[in-house]
Amino acid sequence: MSLIREKMPACWQAKWIDPELPHEKTERQPASVLRKVFSLEKTENAVLYITCHGLYEARLNGRRVGDFVLAPGVGDYNKRLTVQAYDVSELLRQGENEITVTLGDGWYRGNNGIDGINCLYGEDLALLCQLELDGKPVLCSDESWQASQEGPTRLNDLEKGEEYDARRERITAWHGVTVRQFGYTNLAPTESVPILEQERFPGTLLTTPNGETVLDFGQNLAGYTELRLTAKAGQKITLWHGETLDENGNFTQKNFDPGDRNKNGGIPQRLDYICKDGENVWKPRFSIFGFRYAKVETDIDLTDAAFTAVAVYSQMPQTGFFSCGNADVNQLFRNSLWSMRSNFCDIPTDCPTRERAGWTGDAGAFTPTAVYLMDCYPVLRKWLGECRLAQGTDGLVQNIAPKNDAGGMISNMLQGSAGWGDACVLVPWALYQAYGRREILEENYDMMCRWLGYCEKRAGKTRPHNLLNPYHKYLVDQGFHFGEWCQPDVDNTDAMKKTMMFGAPEVATAYYFRSASLLSRIAGILGRPEDEKRFREIAENARLAYRRCCLKNGQIKSDRQCEYVRPIAFGLLDGDEVQAAADALNELVVKNGYHLNTGFLSTPDLCRVLAENGHANTAYMLLLQTDCPGWLYAVKKGATTIWETWDGVRKDGSVHDSLNHYSYGAISGWLFSGVCGIRLEAGKLTIRPCPDPALGYADAAWRSPVGTIRSAWEYREGKLLFDFALPVPATIELPNGKRYETTGEVHDEILL
């Protein structure tokens, strides 16, 4: 009963049906169960097409249809609602059959996003399904179906949690449904991959200092808890899910405390289960949490109980594998993987607790790493489609796609940030480099061009103090920008205020140049020479505008590392300026005790630009920094995922902010592209390792679109040994300057 991608009915005969009776719209309803009994003479070549407003779980003759969790997934449902097609031949039988579908609130009308609002897309729940045999409808959702709200799932919310009463599993009270005229124009076939249950982690019971019973699953993840226990009917167990313990070793949810959302119940990540008599086995169907721990409240004897954390994320096989001689770096790599798994649930999101928002900036910063770690092409391709749907008529690319708030004047003003909107160019480009598929450029070309047009118009409105710049029409110092964001020792709110008052020309103009230069290359790849020339001219003028504004006689004068990383990484400097800037950057890092002070945008490039410009030792010192801010500080604090901020758990043990953000995990991309030197650019493979004795050895394998690429090195007995596995012809460049073209398995060495 597998999911069939890119398939839709030739003609819809099914009707949208609403299972709920009239009620106060502000009142949260139990999950609705719908059913229909029908007869078949044969069962071969059976396909069930199904979607809903809300979330669905369908069963045929008591057996679940497919393994898609949280179907139909997330999106801007008003513009695009995906339909799933399942081969269900094996679930049917000749004669009488029964289909049941349970509907939950989900993204459609449950708590959503930053503000935690309800009913973002509508106040109803509704089902649309059509069963076909040999392409002919034999069962359609219509007015003949029955529905009930008397089932066991009494409350459900994607973020808040579920209440389930196992004593109500046998439903006896049914009523009719209402046909709704929602139409079919926003329906689209499923092109991405399903969300699935994946790894499972058994929980260990512990007692905290304040006497609470807490489960530790050993891994921070996104998913839910499955319980198995024996109890008497009516006994209740409550589980509260959180990411960490506080400074005293007690359960806490303080780090994702949503502030004003507490007035509306906050984000309890709570499961309430009322038992039936005997053995109870249960897991939620319409919730997903970010957690490692669960606080248990119950009077049930838990001696023989079992609790399992189930990881839930999109179907993305792991493709990147890395190990080295430093256990902490190996844990850092695993943490990056787990933050990616936790936040690629149909779309890439920032965190699985507080916001669950498809921030463009996060994806733009992380995609060059994501393509190494997991086969994420379908997920990011779908998300780019959401970016296209969210794009304004003026070309503005939203900071978040799909929308997860109701908009409004303030929300609309704080859009189009440089480095965020530019993800519409950066993400397709990174996917093209890794996968070599022109379709990703073609599908998003119009969005990229319209975004650059928006930037072009914004650049034309220059603040008075920059009008003396002869290239001021290409200087971006207007509009809303987050800037570098989340720099250590910089207050984000204060930085945003300064940006709004004085502009952010260093960041915004650099990204204007970056997007224009990439778009020129993309136009060339797609055979659009006029566009290629025009975008190249925009890029060159933006480069000159940047240099006039941000450099003094070709030199950078700043105490912020990001203002050196960005121009080096983007190619905004000339000749010897690159080395001078890299040397100055190195000096800043050394003076800072080998700590970084870069933020959200430039951290992914920091080690690379140092290593490529003669400062590999400093890059390794940053990688191995165990004090805050540094990547291994979190590892030393016991982290199993990447944190939103460098000090998510402070030295005194106090916690704040999300402990499961993938963005700073972009350092794992450098483990592949820098430490082991695997670089694939649209099918062209280069191996340029950057070894260092600090790791002892490093071994990276990437199951890439061109085959499995392996690059490994080891310091042993006065030699530096190399092993490569090259599925396609590759250029190998060794640290001693040796360079050659080869393929297959290669072994080489350098005498030390």
C-alpha positions in Angstrom: 0.0 0.0 0.0 2.7 2.4 -1.0 2.3 6.1 -1.7 2.1 6.8 -5.5 3.7 10.1 -6.2 2.5 12.6 -8.9 -0.9 10.9 -9.4 -4.4 12.4 -9.3 -7.8 11.3 -10.4 -8.7 12.0 -14.0 -12.0 13.4 -12.8 -13.2 14.1 -9.3 -16.6 12.6 -8.4 -16.0 12.7 -4.7 -17.5 15.5 -2.7 -16.0 17.5 0.2 -17.8 16.4 3.4 -17.7 18.1 6.8 -18.1 15.6 9.7 -18.9 18.1 12.4 -22.3 19.2 13.8 -23.0 22.9 14.3 -21.0 24.2 17.2 -19.3 27.4 18.6 -16.3 27.9 16.4 -14.2 28.9 19.3 -14.8 25.5 20.9 -12.1 22.9 20.3 -13.8 19.7 19.0 -12.8 16.1 19.5 -11.2 14.4 16.5 -13.9 13.3 14.0 -14.3 9.8 12.8 -15.9 9.1 9.4 -17.0 5.8 8.0 -18.6 4.1 5.0 -19.5 0.5 4.3 -19.3 -0.5 0.6 -19.2 -3.7 -1.5 -16.8 -4.8 -4.2 -16.8 -7.6 -6.8 -13.0 -7.4 -7.4 -10.0 -5.7 -5.7 -7.2 -5.5 -8.2 -5.6 -2.2 -9.3 -7.2 -0.2 -6.5 -6.0 3.3 -5.8 -7.3 5.5 -3.0 -7.0 9.3 -3.5 -7.4 11.2 -0.3 -6.8 14.6 1.3 -8.5 16.8 3.9 -8.7 20.0 5.8 -6.7 19.1 8.8 -4.9 15.8 9.2 -6.1 12.3 8.4 -5.5 8.7 9.2 -7.4 6.3 7.0 -8.1 2.6 7.5 -9.6 -0.1 5.2 -11.1 -3.0 7.0 -9.2 -2.1 10.1 -5.8 -1.8 8.5 -4.0 1.5 8.1 -3.7 3.0 4.6 0.0 3.8 4.0 2.5 5.0 6.5 2.4 8.7 5.8 2.3 10.4 9.3 0.6 13.9 9.6 -0.8 13.6 6.1 -1.5 15.5 3.9 1.5 17.5 5.2 2.0 21.2 5.5 1.5 24.0 2.9 -0.5 27.1 2.0 -3.7 25.1 1.7 -5.6 28.0 0.2 -3.3 27.8 -2.8 -2.0 24.2 -2.9 -3.4 21.2 -1.1 -1.7 17.9 -1.9 -3.7 14.7 -2.6 -2.1 11.4 -1.7 -2.6 8.3 -3.9 -2.2 4.9 -2.3 -2.2 1.4 -3.9 -4.7 -0.3 -1.5 -5.4 -3.5 -3.4 -4.1 -5.7 -0.6 -6.4 -4.0 2.0 -9.6 -4.8 0.1 -11.7 -7.9 -0.1 -14.5 -9.2 -2.3 -17.9 -8.4 -0.8 -18.4 -6.0 2.1 -15.6 -3.5 3.0 -15.4 -0.6 5.5 -13.4 2.5 5.3 -12.8 4.7 8.4 -11.0 8.1 8.4 -10.1 10.0 11.5 -9.5 13.8 11.1 -7.4 16.0 13.4 -6.9 19.7 13.5 -3.3 19.8 12.3 -1.8 22.9 10.6 -5.1 23.7 9.1 -6.9 24.9 12.2 -4.7 24.0 15.2 -2.1 26.2 16.9 0.4 27.5 14.4 3.8 29.1 14.3 5.3 32.1 16.0 2.0 33.5 17.3 0.2 30.2 18.1 -3.0 31.3 16.3 -5.8 28.9 15.6 -7.8 28.4 12.4 -5.1 29.9 10.1 -6.7 28.3 7.0 -10.3 27.7 8.1 -12.6 26.7 11.0 -13.9 23.5 9.4 -12.6 20.0 9.1 -13.4 18.2 5.8 -12.6 15.0 3.9 -12.2 14.3 0.2 -11.5 10.8 -0.9 -12.1 8.6 -4.0 -11.4 4.9 -4.4 -10.9 3.7 -8.0 -10.5 0.3 -9.5 -8.8 0.3 -12.9 -9.3 4.0 -13.0 -13.0 4.0 -12.4 -14.5 5.4 -9.1 -16.2 2.8 -6.9 -16.3 4.8 -3.7 -16.5 8.5 -3.2 -16.9 10.8 -0.2 -20.5 12.1 -0.3 -23.6 12.6 1.8 -24.1 8.9 2.4 -21.1 8.7 4.8 -21.5 8.8 8.6 -19.5 10.7 11.2 -19.0 10.8 15.0 -17.2 13.0 17.5 -17.7 10.3 20.2 -14.4 8.6 19.5 -11.4 8.2 21.8 -9.3 11.3 20.6 -11.0 14.0 22.7 -8.6 16.9 22.1 -5.8 17.2 19.5 -3.4 19.9 18.5 -0.2 19.6 16.5 1.8 21.7 19.1 -0.1 21.4 22.3 -0.8 17.7 22.3 -3.6 15.1 22.6 -6.1 13.7 25.0 -7.1 10.1 24.4 -9.7 8.0 26.2 -9.2 4.3 25.4 -12.6 3.5 26.9 -14.3 5.1 23.9 -12.6 3.1 21.1 -15.9 1.4 20.2 -18.1 4.1 18.7 -21.9 3.6 18.8 -23.2 7.1 18.1 -23.1 8.2 14.5 -24.7 11.1 12.5 -24.8 12.4 9.0 -22.2 14.6 7.2 -22.6 17.9 5.4 -21.4 18.4 1.8 -19.3 21.5 1.3 -18.5 23.4 -1.9 -14.7 23.8 -1.4 -13.9 22.9 -5.0 -10.9 21.3 -6.5 -8.8 24.1 -8.0 -6.2 24.2 -5.2 -5.6 20.4 -5.3 -2.3 19.1 -6.5 -0.6 15.6 -6.7 2.0 14.7 -4.1 5.5 15.3 -5.6 7.5 15.1 -2.4 8.2 12.2 0.0 6.0 11.2 3.0 6.6 12.0 6.6 7.4 8.7 8.4 8.0 7.2 11.8 11.7 6.5 11.9 14.2 5.7 14.7 12.9 4.6 18.1 14.5 5.2 21.5 13.5 3.4 24.7 12.9 5.7 27.7 14.6 5.3 31.1 12.7 6.3 34.2 14.5 8.6 36.7 13.5 10.6 39.7 14.6 14.3 39.7 15.8 16.2 42.8 12.3 17.7 43.3 10.8 14.2 43.3 9.2 14.1 39.8 9.2 11.0 37.7 10.9 11.8 34.3 11.7 9.7 31.2 15.0 10.2 29.5 15.1 8.9 25.9 18.7 9.8 25.4 18.2 11.8 22.2 16.6 15.2 21.5 14.3 14.6 18.5 11.0 15.6 16.9 8.3 13.0 17.2 6.1 11.6 20.0 6.0 9.0 22.8 4.5 5.5 22.5 3.4 3.9 25.7 2.8 0.3 26.7 1.4 -0.4 30.1 -1.2 -2.4 32.1 -3.8 -0.5 34.0 -7.4 -0.4 35.2 -10.1 1.3 33.2 -10.2 5.0 34.0 -6.7 5.3 35.3 -4.9 8.3 33.7 -1.3 9.0 32.7 0.0 12.5 31.6 3.3 13.1 29.8 4.8 16.6 29.5 7.6 16.7 26.9 10.7 18.9 27.1 14.2 19.2 25.6 16.3 19.4 28.7 16.6 19.4 32.5 17.2 22.7 34.3 20.3 23.7 36.3 19.0 21.7 39.3 18.4 18.6 37.2 14.6 19.0 37.2 12.2 18.8 34.2 11.7 22.2 32.4 10.1 23.7 29.3 11.4 27.1 30.1 13.8 27.2 27.1 10.9 27.3 24.6 8.6 29.4 26.8 6.5 31.2 24.2 5.9 34.4 26.2 2.5 35.9 25.3 1.3 32.6 24.0 1.1 31.4 27.6 -2.1 33.4 27.9 -3.5 30.9 25.4 -2.1 27.8 27.2 1.4 28.0 25.9 3.0 24.9 24.3 2.6 22.2 26.9 3.6 19.3 24.5 1.2 17.2 26.6 -0.3 13.8 26.2 -3.2 12.7 28.4 -4.2 9.1 28.2 -7.1 7.5 30.0 -6.7 3.7 30.1 -9.0 0.8 29.3 -8.8 -2.3 31.4 -5.8 -4.5 30.8 -2.9 -3.9 28.4 -2.8 -0.4 26.8 -0.6 0.4 23.7 -0.9 3.9 22.3 0.8 6.8 20.5 -0.7 10.1 19.3 -1.7 10.6 15.7 -2.1 14.4 15.4 0.8 15.9 17.4 4.5 16.2 17.1 6.9 17.5 19.8 10.5 18.5 20.2 11.9 16.6 23.2 14.4 14.3 24.9 12.6 14.1 28.3 9.0 13.5 29.4 7.6 14.2 32.9 5.2 11.5 34.0 2.2 12.1 36.2 0.1 9.0 37.1 -1.0 6.6 39.8 -0.4 3.6 37.6 2.2 1.1 38.6 5.0 1.6 36.0 7.1 -1.4 37.0 6.4 -3.3 33.7 5.6 -0.2 31.6 7.6 0.7 28.5 7.9 4.1 26.8 9.4 4.7 23.4 10.3 8.0 21.7 9.5 7.7 18.0 11.3 10.1 15.7 9.2 11.6 12.9 10.5 13.3 9.8 10.4 13.2 6.0 11.7 10.1 4.2 15.3 11.1 3.6 17.9 8.4 3.7 21.2 9.4 5.3 23.8 10.0 2.6 26.7 11.6 4.5 28.9 9.6 6.9 31.8 11.1 8.8 34.2 10.0 11.5 37.5 11.2 12.8 39.9 10.8 15.7 38.1 13.3 17.9 35.0 11.9 19.7 33.5 15.4 20.3 33.6 16.2 16.6 32.0 12.9 15.8 29.2 13.9 18.3 29.0 17.3 16.7 28.4 15.6 13.3 25.6 13.4 14.9 24.1 16.5 16.4 23.9 18.2 13.0 22.2 15.1 11.6 19.6 15.0 14.4 18.8 18.7 14.1 18.2 18.2 10.4 16.0 15.1 11.0 14.1 17.0 13.7 13.4 20.0 11.4 12.8 18.5 8.0 9.1 17.5 8.6 7.7 18.0 5.0 9.4 21.4 4.9 12.6 22.7 6.5 11.7 24.5 9.8 13.6 26.3 12.5 12.7 24.3 15.6 10.2 21.5 16.5 8.9 23.3 19.6 8.2 27.0 19.6 7.7 28.1 16.0 8.0 25.3 13.4 8.3 27.9 10.8 9.8 27.5 7.3 12.3 30.3 7.7 14.0 31.1 4.4 17.3 32.2 6.1 17.7 29.0 7.9 17.3 27.0 4.7 19.6 29.3 2.8 22.4 28.9 5.3 22.1 25.1 5.8 21.3 23.7 2.4 24.9 23.4 1.2 25.4 21.1 4.2 22.0 19.4 4.0 22.8 18.0 0.6 25.7 16.1 2.1 23.9 14.7 5.1 20.6 13.3 3.7 18.7 12.9 0.4 16.7 16.1 0.9 16.0 17.1 -2.7 12.3 16.3 -2.7 11.7 18.1 0.6 13.5 21.3 -0.4 12.0 21.2 -3.9 8.5 21.1 -2.3 9.4 24.0 0.1 10.7 26.1 -2.8 7.2 25.6 -4.3 5.8 27.1 -1.1 8.2 30.0 -1.5 6.9 30.7 -5.0 3.3 30.6 -3.7 4.2 33.1 -0.9 6.1 35.5 -3.1 4.5 38.9 -3.4 3.3 40.5 -6.7 6.2 43.0 -6.3 8.7 40.1 -6.1 9.3 40.1 -2.3 10.2 36.7 -1.0 8.7 36.2 2.5 10.9 35.4 5.4 8.8 32.4 6.2 7.1 30.0 3.7 4.4 28.7 3.9 2.8 31.4 6.0 2.2 30.5 9.6 0.6 33.7 10.9 -2.3 35.9 9.9 -0.2 38.7 8.6 -1.1 42.3 9.5 0.7 45.6 9.2 3.6 44.9 11.4 4.2 41.4 10.0 4.0 42.7 6.5 6.6 45.4 7.2 9.1 42.9 8.6 9.6 41.0 5.4 12.2 40.6 2.6 15.3 40.5 4.7 18.6 40.1 2.8 20.0 36.6 3.3 16.5 35.4 3.9 14.7 36.3 0.7 18.0 35.4 -1.1 17.3 31.8 -0.2 15.2 31.6 -3.4 18.5 31.8 -5.3 20.9 30.1 -2.8 18.8 27.0 -2.2 18.2 26.1 -5.9 21.8 26.8 -6.6 23.0 24.5 -3.8 20.7 21.7 -5.0 21.8 22.1 -8.6 25.5 21.9 -7.6 24.8 18.7 -5.6 22.3 16.9 -7.8 23.0 18.5 -11.2 19.3 18.7 -12.1 18.4 21.7 -14.3 14.8 21.4 -13.4 15.4 23.0 -10.0 16.8 26.1 -11.7 14.0 26.1 -14.3 11.2 25.8 -11.8 12.5 28.6 -9.7 13.9 30.9 -12.3 10.9 33.3 -12.4 10.9 33.6 -8.6 14.6 34.4 -8.6 14.2 37.0 -11.3 11.3 38.7 -9.6 13.2 38.7 -6.3 16.2 40.4 -7.9 13.8 42.9 -9.4 12.4 43.6 -6.0 16.0 44.1 -4.7 16.7 46.4 -7.7 13.8 48.7 -6.9 14.8 48.7 -3.2 18.3 49.7 -4.0 17.0 52.7 -6.0 15.8 54.3 -2.7 19.0 55.4 -1.1 19.3 57.0 2.3 20.7 60.6 2.2 24.0 59.8 3.8 24.9 57.3 1.0 24.0 59.5 -1.9 27.6 60.5 -2.5 28.4 56.9 -3.4 28.6 57.0 -7.3 27.0 53.5 -7.4 24.3 54.3 -4.8 21.5 52.9 -7.1 23.0 49.5 -6.4 23.5 50.0 -2.7 20.8 48.3 -0.6 20.4 50.4 2.6 16.6 50.5 2.7 14.0 48.0 3.8 13.8 45.5 6.7 16.8 43.3 7.4 17.7 40.9 10.2 21.3 41.6 9.5 23.9 39.1 10.6 21.6 37.9 13.4 22.5 36.0 16.6 26.1 37.2 16.9 27.6 36.4 20.2 27.8 39.5 22.5 25.3 41.4 20.3 21.7 42.0 21.4 19.4 41.0 18.5 16.7 43.5 19.3 19.2 46.4 19.6 20.9 45.3 16.4 17.6 45.3 14.5 16.7 48.8 15.8 20.0 50.1 14.4 19.5 48.3 11.1 16.0 49.9 10.8 17.4 53.3 11.6 20.5 53.3 9.5 20.1 50.4 7.1 22.3 47.3 6.6 24.3 48.1 3.5 27.1 45.7 4.3 24.9 42.7 4.5 22.1 43.6 2.1 24.4 44.9 -0.7 26.6 41.8 -0.4 23.6 39.5 -0.8 22.3 41.7 -3.7 25.7 41.0 -5.4 25.6 37.3 -4.5 22.2 36.7 -5.9 22.8 38.7 -9.0 26.1 36.9 -9.8 24.6 33.5 -9.2 21.5 34.4 -11.3 23.8 35.4 -14.1 25.4 32.0 -14.0 22.0 30.3 -13.8 20.8 32.3 -16.8 23.8 31.1 -18.8 23.1 27.5 -17.8 19.5 27.8 -18.9 20.4 29.4 -22.3 19.2 33.0 -21.6 22.2 35.2 -22.8 20.4 38.5 -22.4 19.5 37.8 -18.8 23.0 36.5 -18.2 24.5 39.8 -19.3 22.0 42.0 -17.5 22.4 40.2 -14.2 26.2 40.2 -14.6 26.1 44.0 -14.9 23.9 44.3 -11.9 26.3 42.2 -9.9 29.3 44.2 -10.9 27.7 47.5 -10.0 26.5 46.1 -6.7 30.1 45.0 -6.1 31.4 48.5 -6.8 28.7 50.0 -4.5 29.7 47.6 -1.7 33.4 48.4 -2.1 32.8 52.1 -2.0 30.6 51.9 1.1 32.3 49.1 3.1 36.0 49.3 2.2 38.5 52.0 2.9 41.3 51.9 0.2 40.5 48.2 -0.3 40.7 47.4 3.4 38.0 46.3 5.9 37.9 48.2 9.2 35.8 46.3 11.6 36.0 44.3 14.8 33.3 41.9 13.6 34.5 38.7 12.0 31.4 38.5 9.7 32.5 41.6 7.8 35.6 39.8 6.7 34.0 36.4 6.1 31.3 37.7 3.8 33.3 39.6 1.3 35.9 36.9 1.0 33.3 34.1 0.7 31.2 36.1 -1.9 34.1 37.3 -4.1 33.7 41.0 -3.3 37.4 41.6 -3.0 40.2 42.0 -5.5 43.6 40.3 -5.7 45.7 40.8 -2.6 42.7 42.2 -0.7 41.5 38.6 -0.2 44.7 37.6 1.6 44.8 40.8 3.6 41.3 40.3 4.7 41.8 36.7 5.6 44.9 37.7 7.6 43.0 40.3 9.5 40.2 37.9 10.1 42.7 35.4 11.5 44.1 38.0 13.8 40.6 38.8 15.1 39.9 35.2 15.9 43.3 34.7 17.6 42.7 37.9 19.7 39.3 36.6 20.6 40.9 33.5 22.2 40.0 31.3 19.1 36.4 32.1 19.6 34.1 33.1 16.8 31.8 36.1 16.9 30.0 35.5 13.6 26.3 35.2 13.5 23.6 33.4 11.5 24.7 34.3 8.0 28.5 34.1 7.9 29.2 31.3 10.4 28.8 28.6 7.7 31.7 30.1 5.7 34.0 31.0 8.5 36.3 27.9 8.7 36.3 27.6 4.9 37.6 31.1 4.2 40.3 30.7 6.9 41.5 27.3 5.7 41.5 28.3 2.0 43.6 31.4 2.7 46.5 29.9 4.7 44.9 29.7 8.2 43.8 26.1 8.4 45.2 25.8 11.9 42.9 28.6 13.1 40.0 26.9 11.4 40.7 23.8 13.3 41.1 25.7 16.6 37.6 27.1 16.0 36.2 23.7 15.2 37.7 22.2 18.4 36.8 25.2 20.7 35.2 23.7 23.8 34.4 27.1 25.4 31.4 29.3 24.6 31.0 30.5 21.9 32.2 27.4 20.1 30.8 24.3 18.5 32.0 21.8 21.1 30.7 23.8 24.1 27.3 22.3 23.5 28.8 18.8 23.0 30.6 19.1 26.3 27.3 20.1 27.9 25.8 16.8 26.7 23.9 18.2 23.6 22.5 15.7 21.1 21.4 18.3 18.7 22.5 21.8 17.5 21.3 24.7 19.6 19.7 28.0 18.4 22.2 30.0 20.3 25.8 29.2 21.4 24.9 29.3 25.1 21.5 27.6 25.1 22.6 26.0 28.3 24.7 28.5 30.2 27.7 27.7 32.4 25.4 27.8 35.4 23.1 25.3 33.9 20.2 27.7 33.1 18.5 27.2 29.8 17.0 29.4 27.1 16.0 29.3 23.5 15.5 26.2 21.3 18.0 23.4 21.7 17.2 21.9 18.3 18.1 24.3 15.4 20.1 23.0 12.5 21.6 26.3 11.3 24.9 26.3 13.2 25.2 22.6 12.2 26.4 24.0 8.8 29.9 23.3 10.1 29.3 19.7 9.2 29.3 20.8 5.6 32.9 21.9 6.0 33.8 18.4 7.4 33.0 17.1 3.9 34.0 20.0 1.7 37.0 21.2 3.7 38.4 18.6 6.1 37.9 15.8 3.6 37.7 18.1 0.6 34.7 16.5 -1.3 33.3 19.1 -3.7 30.8 18.3 -6.4 29.7 21.1 -8.7 27.0 19.9 -11.1 28.8 16.6 -11.8 32.3 17.9 -11.7 34.2 16.3 -8.8 37.2 17.8 -7.0 38.9 16.3 -4.0 40.9 18.9 -2.0 41.4 17.6 1.6 42.7 19.9 4.3 44.2 17.5 7.0 45.4 18.5 10.4 47.1 16.4 13.1 44.5 17.7 15.7 42.0 15.1 14.4 44.5 12.3 13.8 42.3 10.9 11.0 39.2 11.8 9.1 37.0 9.7 6.9 34.0 11.0 4.9 31.7 9.0 2.6 29.0 10.7 0.6 26.4 8.7 -1.3 26.1 11.4 -3.8 23.9 11.6 -7.0 27.0 10.4 -9.0 27.8 7.5 -6.7 29.5 7.0 -3.4 32.5 9.3 -2.9 35.0 8.6 -0.1 37.8 10.7 1.0 39.9 9.7 4.0 43.3 10.7 5.5 45.3 9.6 8.5 48.6 10.6 10.2 50.6 7.4 10.8 54.2 6.7 11.4 55.6 9.9 9.9 53.3 9.8 6.9 50.1 11.4 5.8 48.1 8.7 4.1 45.2 9.3 1.7 42.4 6.9 0.5 39.9 8.0 -2.1 37.0 6.2 -3.8 35.9 8.1 -6.9 32.8 6.9 -8.9 33.5 9.5 -11.6 36.6 11.2 -12.9 37.9 13.6 -10.3 40.6 16.2 -9.8 42.7 15.5 -6.7 44.7 18.3 -5.1 46.9 17.3 -2.2 48.3 19.7 0.4 51.8 19.4 -1.0 50.7 20.8 -4.3 50.4 17.5 -6.1 47.5 17.6 -8.6 46.2 14.9 -10.9 43.1 13.5 -12.6 41.8 10.0 -11.9 38.9 7.7 -11.0 38.3 4.5 -9.0 40.1 3.7 -5.8 43.2 5.8 -5.1 45.9 5.6 -2.4 48.5 8.2 -1.9 50.8 9.5 0.8 53.0 12.4 1.9 56.1 12.0 3.9 56.1 14.4 6.9 
